[in-house]
Amino acid sequence: MNGQMLNLWSPVAQTELSVQRRNANYKPNIWNYDSLQSLTSSIYSEEDYARQANELKEELKWMFVDAISTGKLSILRLIDSIPRLGLASYFKDELKCYLNSISRSPHEYFGSSIDDHDLYATALGFRLLRQFGYEASQELFQGFVNEAGKFKPSATFNLEPLIELFEVSNVGCEGENILDEARRFCTQKLGWWMELGISQKLSFSRNRMVQSFLYAGGVAYEPEHGSLRKWLSKAIKLVLIIDDVYDIYGSFEDLERFTIAVDRTNRTREKRRCLINVLLYDGLECIGS
């Protein structure tokens, strides 16, 4: 035992003792042990709060009944909303009951005709089945594709079904060609970002379009603020590009010229010579429009 102990007077030990260690100088934690012990949750476990919680649970259970009378799509949307609100653990039986029904008879909940309503319902129902561990065949989308396995070009879908179809492509398995085609189709249809071609021409920059939209959704989550979310998503993405230009791509001379060009308000010939600035200017014009 003694032979394994470090000799404090050895050269190695003396070197260790003489090393100057850095100190991060962290501030004291306000949540110390005494503070945590003083907290109590008893005010939230009183009968009034328990009663209110039970009443709200019963209310939500009745929403399942109401959803049946308003249509099968309402049931799908309700099933989708409950886990997003963190309430799935309270309604396991109800969710299991309806998901079992959907799994047994999917065509009763969504069809396969070429219109927005059916594509949205089919994509939503398919995603829910996959996410909750049920089997769901990609053949449910067979009515939306032609003989070559491509989504029918005559279909002009709105944004909501396209986004839902894109989410479906993220729960696909290897070899599911229809879901692979769904991703390609949605990427092509979901607009301005691909049209600008920034991800191809500025390959050094981070491709963070979805994350940008999620940030925007956190700021402006109300349904009526859709335009604001789109505008803010574009602005955040362009800020990321500028950040990558400064942090990764540009030399000192490039950044000096770039900064001067960005500071100018008119679109001069010198601006046009800089590919990055032209793309960003076009992007900003797109935001403005």
N, C-alpha and C positions, 0 to 999 in steps of 0.2 A: 504493500500500500504506500509506504513512504517513498519507495523507488519511483512510483508513478506521479508523485507530487512535483510540481514545478518549483525548482529552487529559486527563491526570490532574489538571490544574489548572483544568479548566473547571468552571463552576457545577454542571453535571449530575453530573460525577464526584465533586465534593466532597459533593454531597447523598447520592449512593450510599454513599460512605465513611462518612458520619455516621449512616446509618440503623442502629439497633440491631436486630440479627437475633436471633430467639429460638433457644434451644438446647434440644432435647428431652432432653438429658442421658441418652442411651441408655447402658446398661452395655456394657462390651466383650464382643465375641462370643467365647464359649469355644471355638468351632470356627474357630480361626485357621489360617493356611496351614500352619504347622509341625505343628499337631495333626493336620490332615488327611493330611499327608505321612507321619506316623508310623503311621497306620492301615494294616493289611494284611488282606486277605481270604484269605490263604493257608491259614489254619486250616480254612476252610470248603471248600476245594477239594482237600483230601486224599482219598486213595482210599477211606477208610472212609465219608466223607460222600457221595461220588459213588455208591458201591455201595448205600448205604441209600436214596438218592433213586431209583435205578433199580429197586430192589426194590419200593418203594412205588408207582412207576408201573406195574409189572407187576401188582401187587395190584389196582390200580384197573381195569386192563384186564380182569382176570378178573371184576370186578364187573359189567361189561357182559354177560358170558356168563351169570352167575348171574341177572341181571335178566330175561333172556329166559325162563328156566325159572320165574320167579315171577310172570310176567304182564307185559302190555304197559304197564300203569300204572307198574310199577317202572322200566321203561326211560325213560318220560317224566320221572319224578321224578329219575332219575339224570342225565339230560341237563340238567335244570333246575339241579341242585345243582353240577355241575362248574364252570360259569362263575361262580356265586356264590362259590365257593372260590378263584377266580382261577387255575384250572387248565386253562382251555379251550385255551390255546396248546400244551399237552402232548398233547392228545387231539383234535386237529383231524380226523384221519382217521376216528376212531371216531364222533365227533359228526356228521360229514358223512355217513357211511354210514347211520346210523340216521335222520337227518333226511331224507335222500333217500327212504328207505323209507316214512317217515311221510307225506311229501309225495305220493308215488305212490299210496299206499293208506291214506288217513286213517281210513276206517271200520274198518280192521282194528285200530286202536289205540284208537278211542273210538266209541261209538255215539251214538244220539240219543233214547234212551228217557228218560222223565221221571223220573229218580231222581238222587240225590246223586252216585253213583259215575260215571255217564256225564256229568253236567254238569261235574264237576270234571275228568275226563279230557279232555273236549272243550275246555274252556276252557284247560287247561294245554297241550294239544297245539297248539291254535290260536295261543296266545301265543308258544310256542317257534318255530313256523314263521315267524310275522311278525318276531320279534326276530332270527332268523338270516337274514332276507332271502328267505324262501320265499313263494310265493303261497299264500294261504289264503282261501277264500271264507267270507263270513258265513253262507252257506247251511248250513254245518255245524251252526248252531244252530237250523235250521228246525224240528226236532222238539220244541224247547222253547217255541215260541211258537204262538199261535193264529192264526186267519185274519186277525185285525186287526193282527198283528205285535206283540202284547203277550205277555209271558211268561205262561204259563198260571197262573192263580190257584190251581189245585189243587196246584201244586208248593210244598212246604214244605221248602226247602233248608236245610242246616246251614251253619255259618259258613264252613268251609273252601271249599266250592264257590262261595259268594257272594263271598268275597274274591278268588278266582281269576277269577271272571266280571267283577268290577269292574276287575281289572288288564287283562283283555282289552279293556275299553272304552277303555283308554288307548292302545291300538295300532290303533284304528279309523281309517278314512279318511273324508273328507267324503262324505256321501250314503249311508253304511252305516247304514240305519235300525235294523237289529236291534241293532247295537252301541250306538247312541244309546239305544235302549230298555233295553239291558242296564245302562247307567250309571244311568238313572232308576230301574229296578227295584231295583238293588243299593242305591242311596242310600236308597230308601224302606225296604228291609228291614233295613239295617244300623243300626238301633236307636236307642239312648238319646239320641244327640246331636241327631237330627232331632226326636225327641219333645219335648225340652226347648224347642226353638224359639229357642235363644239367638242363633243366627246371623241370624235374621230380626229379633228384637226388639232385639238389641244389635248393630246393623249396623256400628257404629264399631270393633268388636273384630276382631282378626285371626282368620280361620277356618283354624286350623292343627291339625285333628284328626289327619290322617295323620302330620304331623311329630311330634305328641305321642306317637303310638303307636310311631313309629320310635325316639324317645328311650327310651321304656319298654322296647322290645325290646333296646336296647343295654345296659340295666341288668339286665334279667331275661330272658335269651335262652333259658334251658332250657325244653324243651317242657312240663314239669310246672308251670311258673309262669305259666300262661295267665291265671289270675284276678288275679295280681299285675300283669301287664302291662295288663289292662283298668283296674284300679283306679288305677295310676300314670298311665295315659293321661288319665283323667278329671281327676286332680289337677293334672297339668301344664297341661291346657287351662284349667281354672278359674284357675290362677295367672296365665296369660296374659291372661285377661279382667280380672282385678283390676289387673294391670300396665297394661293399656290404659285402664282407668277412671282411674287416677292420672295416667298420662302424657298422655292425649289428651282424654278426655271431660269429666272433672269439673272444676267450678270449685272455688275454695278452700273455699267454704261447703259445696258438695256433698260434697267429700272429707272435710271435718271431720265432717259428719253420718254419712257412710258408715263412717268409721273407728270412730265410737262404736257404730254399729249392729253392725258385724262383731265388735267386742269383747264384745258381750253374748252370753251363752250361751243364753238362752231366746228363744223366738220370740214377741215381743210385738207389739202392734198397730202400734207405731211402725215395727217392721221391715217389716210388711206394706205400709206406705205407700211403701216404696222398691222400685220394680220390679226394679232391678238386684240388690238384696240378696235379694229373694224368689227370683229365678231362681238365684242362687248358692246360696242355702240349699237349694232343691230339688235342685240338682246335688249338693251335699254329702250330702244324704240319700240320693240315688241311689247315690253312692259307698259309703256306709255299708251299704246293703242289698245 
